[in-house]
C-alpha cells in the first residue's frame, strides 16, 4: 500500500509543474497535501498515545469537529 502523503505531494508537484503555483488545481492539490499530512500526524500521535479516557476522547473529537474544546467544568456540568 502506498503512502497517502507521498502520493499527495507527488500530485502537488505535478500540478505546480503543469499549471503553475497559483492555479486553482494547484491550490486544491496543496490543500489535499496539507490534509494528508494532518491525517498522518494525528494518526501517528494517537498511535503513540496511551489509551484515552472518555473525557479526553470527547475533547479531541470536539476539536476535530471544529467545536471549542470542552473543559473539565463544562463536562461535569453536562453530566449533572
Protein Blocks (a to p, Z undefined) as FASTA:
>chain_A
ZZfklmmmmmmmmmmmmnojkbmklmmmmmmmmmmmmmmmmmmmmmmpccddfklmmmmm
mmmnopacddfklmmmmmZZ
